[in-house]
């Protein structure tokens, strides 16, 4: 066996424009209908607060429907579960980089939320009745601010008696719930992907048990500043994360189903999508009218707004899934440019709309006598101001930071991407013992930094009866594809029969091979070639023929200590 050459230096990083892509780059799927549904959910919350603030005017059947507008929050939770779990489903259960996930969540949620918190605090004198001023230097205000900045305002803050949103912007309570989900998702994503329906069942059971225990006194919150009575303690407990865990699970399971069905061919999936869409829409409308009627007839209990929302959230999940699977025409009501734009700015609409509502009530003294005109006047000011604030928040704060986070993630992926696998891999593997032939491709030759041998020195091709024919361009094209898609599932192994084995004397110039050369095999077995093997073929100098498994990425299967 000839001595193996010294390893060549590591290959340089790919230049700009190289075809080598970072590893594990997730597939990107745009869902305009999900954006539209998010925008409509935000508008629903604004309508709910406005109809109550204006004195519940007589609006026919609309009043019954809008009394359940608080369910827009439930729809937010379902959407969060769907959108955040979708990349996991697309990556076959792989969560990806937690650092990247954290950066993207932080830049998406924190800046606009902090802006809303400080705006509420600074504008508080103009938003409250009688222009009550907060002593910004007082310990309670600073403690409450710290609780908001750490998203503990709805759990620890309420128990301590600190008002959410400083008594004005109570909508920020949902961010406490969302952040718990963000923290838990990386730890449960893989397991949930493998057993989505079991996960949904567990989440539903957990949510039901939590609510039952809170209602019947099995879990209590008493003797705290924020819960002077048992009833208030129940309200605080029933609005915590366990009550909404099923909402997120509904969205996650919907994402899993969507990925499984989206590439199906034929007419069945679009037809099923329309059917699901109509069924989900009917369920959402019926549920909101039903529970709104319970409110209107004074039948609803104090906890109804949080106890019975899971069925409607499930109907919304069906609506979301059906809309995404339906044909383009059926998606139009939820994916047209207007509702999509509202979806983009929906976070700001949600965070800032109560500031405009309180300003209209306590500073501008809008008439609130329960008439349709009062409702429309208040809605015009509140929704108009919220849209302006939401747009400013999106274009000046959210979008620039989200873009920065995306670029950061791409740079990080590029830094952690494996080096390209050109010719130097063959050199380190010990299968480039001499000068390269003159016929070697120029672009691959440049990667090695070596000069070609004279054309006359190239050894004649060896007989390769029964061996597959390979060209240099196809070989290195295969290398490029393998380097660019390291996470692709392995292809079935290929068995190279013993008849392919070449005599050791023909190793003088292995690059003249037109087929697969396994040198010096003793005929005791087959040489298995797998995805990980160099060039999807094996050039084994001095192989022992006892059945070489697929290589470890540079063509070295486990073996006898001589590199095989």
C-alpha positions, 0 to 999 in steps of 0.5 A: 500500500503506498504511503498516504499524503499529508492532509491538505489545509482546510478549504477556504470559505465559500465566496459570495455567490457560492452555491453552497448554502448554510446548513439547516436553513428552514423552509419559509412559508408565507401564510397571508390568510393567517395574517388576515385572521390576526388582523380581524382578531385585533379589530374584534377586540377593539370592537368589544372594548368600544361597544362596552365603553359606549354603553352597550348600544342597541345594534340588533344582532351585532350587539350580541355578537360583539359582546363576545369580541373578547374571544379575539384574544383566544384566536391570538393564542391559537394563531401563535401556536400555529405560526411558531410550531409551523417551522418545527413541522416543516423541519420534521420535528427539528426545532433549530437554533434556540439562540436564533429563536430567542433573538427573533422572539425578543425583537418581535415582542419586547420593543413594541411592548415596552413602548406601549408600557412606557407610553401608558406610564407617561401619558397616565395623567391624560388617560385617567378620570380626574387626571390622576397623576402617578408618583413615578418615584414611588416604590409601587410604581417602580415595582409595577413597572419592573413586573411589566418589563419582565412579563409578570404583571398578570401573575405576580403583579395581580397577586400583589395588587398592582393593576395591569397596564397601570389601571389603563392598558389592561390588554397587556395581560395576554403578553404574560400568557404568550411569553410562557408559551414562548419559553416552553415551546423549545422543550416540547416541540420535538415530542409534540411533533411525534405525537401531536394528537396525544399532545392535544389530548393532554393539553385539553385535559390539563386545561379542563382539570385546571379550570375545574379545580379553580371553579370548585376551590381545589386551587385557591389564591387568598390572603394576598393584596390582589385577591381580597375575596375568593371570587377575585382570586378565582378570576386571577387564577382562571386567566393564567396560562394553564387555562389556555394551554389547549389553545396553543395546542390547537394551533400546533396540531393545526400546523402539523396537519397543514404540513402533512396535507399541503403537498397532497395532489388532487381535488380532495384537499382543496374541497376538504379545505373549503368544507373545514373553512365553512364549518369553522366559520359557522362554529366561530359565529355560532359560539360568539353569538351563543356566549354573547346571548348568555351575557346579554340575558345575564345567564353567564357567570363571572368566569364564563369569559374564560371557562367556555372559550376552548370550543370556540378556539377549536372552531377557529383552529378549524377555520384557520386550517381550512382557509389555508388549505382552501383554493385561492378564491376561498382564501380571499376574504382573509388574505386580501391586501386590506386585512393582510395589512391590518394583520401586519400592524395588529400587534400595535393596534392591540397594544395601543387601542385602549390608550385612545379609548381612555383618552376619548372618555376622560379627556375629550369627554365623548358622549357615552349614552348607549346610542349607536351614534355614540358607539360609532363616534367612539369607534371612529376615534379609537380604531382610527388612532389605534391603526395610526399607532399600530402602523407607526409601531410596525414601520418604525419599531417592529419591522426594522428590528425583525429585519435585523433579527433575520439578518443576524440569524442568517449570518449566524447560520452562515458561520455555523454552516459546514465548509464546502466539500470540494476536492480537499476532502478527497486529499484528506481522505488519502485518495488523491495520491498524485497530481490531478489529471489534465482533464480535471474540471477547472473550477474544482481544480481552483479549489485545490490550489494544485496544478494539473498533471500533463495530459500525457501522464494520465493513465489509461482508463481501467476496465470497469465492466458492470460499474456505473459510469461517472463524470467529473462534473456529475461527481462534483455536482453531487458533492455540491448537492451533498454539502448544500443539503446536509440534513436531507434524509439518507438515500438507500444504500447501493451495493457494489458487487465484487466484480467491480473490485480492481487490482491494486496494480491499477492504483497509479492514477485512480482519477482515470477511473470511469466507474467505482474503484475498490482496490485490492478487495479480497472478494469476501463481500460487497462494498456498500456505498451510501449518501455520506460516502465521498462522491456517492462512490467509494475509491478505497485503496487497499480495501479488504473487501469485507463489506465497507459501510457508508463513510462518515462524510469524508469517505472513511468507513470504520475498519481496520485502522488503515483509513477504511 
